[in-house]
Amino acid sequence: MNYIFIILGVIIYMSVVMDIIKTTLSMQGGGWLTSPMSHGIWLLFLKLSGQNGRSRMLDHVGYLLLVIILLFWILGLWGSFFLILLSESGSIISSSTRLPADAWEKFYYAGFTVSTLGVGDFIGSQIEWRILTDVYALTGLVLITMSITYFLPVLSGVIKQRNLGIMLSSMGQSAQQLVLSSWDGKSFHRLTAQASDVSNMLIEHSQNHKAYPVIHYFHTHKAKHAIVLRIATLYDALLILNQYVKSDIRPSKDDLSSLQTALENYIEVITEVSSINKKGTMPELPKVNMLIEKGLVEQQAVLDSVDDATRQARIVLAKLVKEDGWKWQDLQNTTS
């Protein structure tokens, strides 16, 4: 008996099973194998697209990743069982001739066991091999069930993500436009009235993102609906309202507190489930020339500094925008 094959097979089996459990049940991010794999595949496609968020190639990465993750799990279980079967020459025999199976026949047997589609032409030669077959058949059945229970909420989360992107897009294509569209001549009621609904959608998106990080790789080539651009725009709009707009017409902090909290939660989740950190150079601050013309901001208003929390949040958003194939300038130019 070759114990090296057994050890390798057990290690692969345990690694795949732990990854499946972490990905589908933990609600705390992707598995320790599938998460870096997904990120690496996204970076590969991003490079092939020329770092261009408008490339339609990136629109296909999300669902391809779901297929690749499922294949990765299946092949991992298949390969681990095959290695264990190879550890003993007579582990599997033909049910009709009782002759030992060769390597290809063991490969075939391992595959149909994991897929739970066994036809009975090969069987385990001894009771321990038959019990091991049962273990892998049950694991394959659980894998199929867990995959379905994982993919359905992922696709639901993607739909909700796109709905949120469209809603934020309708509020304004840039931070200035968002602020201007919220102004009714007396107050920013158009924004504050929607604050609760937008906050709830953003919090739900953040929690979906935390539970199913693969959602992040469902991309749209339309800048006006790209969720990362829309969230960054909303963040800068709140920055303008809190620090640029004249104090006598500025919304109260209570009116915007739900949005502020939802955005802070989103940034916290992003830093938890991704490799993005809060170090680096903050992107340029939002322009307010249109707001000055409308008399919403003092002519001499210049925002040349922000607090550490705001600076770190905008650094995270800038990195997120870049990793999604966009440029920070796209926040101002999102007509397509």
Secondary structure, DSSP 8 states (H G I E B T S, - for coil): --HHHHHHHHHHHHHHHHHHHHHHHSSSS--TTHHHHHHHHHHHHHHHTTS-TT-GGGGGHHHHHHHHHHHHHHHHHHHHHHHHHHTSTTSEEETTT--B--HHHHHHHHHHHHTT---SSEEESSHHHHHHHHHHHHHHHHHHHHHHHHHHHHHHHHHHHHHHHHHHHHH-SSHHHHHHHH--SS--HHHHTTHHHHHHHHHHHHHHHHH-GGGGG---S-GGG-HHHHHHHHHHHHHHHHHTB-TTT---HHHHHHHHHHHHHHHHHHHHHSS--S-S--------HHHHHTTSB-TT-------HHHHHHHHHHHHHHHHTT--GGGGT----
